[in-house]
Amino acid sequence: QAQLVESGGGLVEPGGSLRLSCVVSGFTLDEYDIGWFREVSGNEREAVSCITSSDGSTNYADSVRGRFTISKDYAKNTVFLQMNSLKPEDTAVYFCATDPACIGLGDYWGQGTQVTVSS
């Protein structure tokens, strides 16, 4: 059974950085494309970034391009989201999920990790 567990969220000041981790089990990172999503309470879940299983190609939402970097470590079965130059509008619950073809539709989901950007 596919499982994903996020960690690394927290409180950070504007301009700061955080690195989120998504540890997967029940499958390997060369089997599924993995996406990061975020949700602000009461709003739709937004696709943030994705990395493909085949060649590690990546994509990003316009709102985070140039600030966030997605990567993966096969040995650790982990996908990372490095978030730099954080803004208050990045505040959200961040989820990782399998995202076939990186089209922004999650399949198997983690439980989420809270990121708060505030001074």
N, C-alpha and C positions, 0 to 999 in steps of 0.2 A: 504494500500500500504506500502510495506517495505521501511523504510528509515534508513540510517545510517549516523551519523555525527561525524567526527573525530575532535579532538582538542589535544593540548598539545605539538605540535611541536615547534621548535625554534632553536636558535644557542647555541651550547654548546662546551666547550673545550674537546679535547681528554681526556679520562678517566672519564668524567663526566656522569651524569645520566639525563634521562628524563622519564616521564610517559605519555604515550598517552592514550587517552580515546576515546571510540567509543560508543556513545549513540544511541540506536536503538528504533524505534517506528514502529507500525503496526504489530508487532509480539512480542513474548516473547523469552527469551533466552533458554527456554526449548523446543523450536520448531525448532531452526536452529543452526547448527554448525557455528561458526564464526572464520574467519581467518584474520590475518594481512598479508599484502603484501607490497612490496616496489618497487619503480621504479626509476631508474636513467635515466635521459633524454637520449633518443635514444636507451635504452636497454629494454629487456623484463622485464615484471613485475615478481618479484620473490616472492614466498610464503615464509613467515618468520616464522609464528607460527599459530596454530589453537587450538581451544578448543571445545569439543563436547557438544552438547545440552543434551545428556542423562546422562552422569556421570562425565562430566568435565575433561575427559582425554585430555591431551595436547600433541602436538608435536612441534618440532622446526627444522629449517634449521641448518645444521652443523655449518654454519658461525656465528650463534648467540647462540647456545646451551651453557648454563652455564652463559650467560651474560643477556639474556632477559627472562622475565617471563610473561606469559599470565594468566589472571585471569578474573573472572566476578562477578558482583554484581547484583543478581536478582532484588533486591528492587529498584535499580537505573537504571535497564535496560541498564547496561553499561559493556563493555568489556575493560579491561586495558591491556596495554603492558608496563611493567616496563623494561626500557633499562638501563643497567649499563655498566661500563667500555667501553664507546662508543669509536669508532674508526673512523677516517676520511672516511673509506670505508663504514660506515653505513649511510653516507649522501645520502638521497633519499627523494622522496615523499612517505609517508606511507599511505596506504589505509586499511580500514577494509571492509569486505564483508561477506555475507553469503557464506559458503563453504561446501556444502552438502558432508558428509562423510569425510570431511577434506582431500580431495585429491588434493588441490591446484588449484582448478578451481572456481573462484569467480562467484557469481550469481548476487545478488544485491550489489551495490558498494556505498561507501561514496565518498566525493569529494576530500579527501586527505589532509594531513598536512605535511608541509615541515620540515624535520630534517636536520640540517647542523652541522657537527662536524668539527670544525676548531679552530686553535689557532690564 
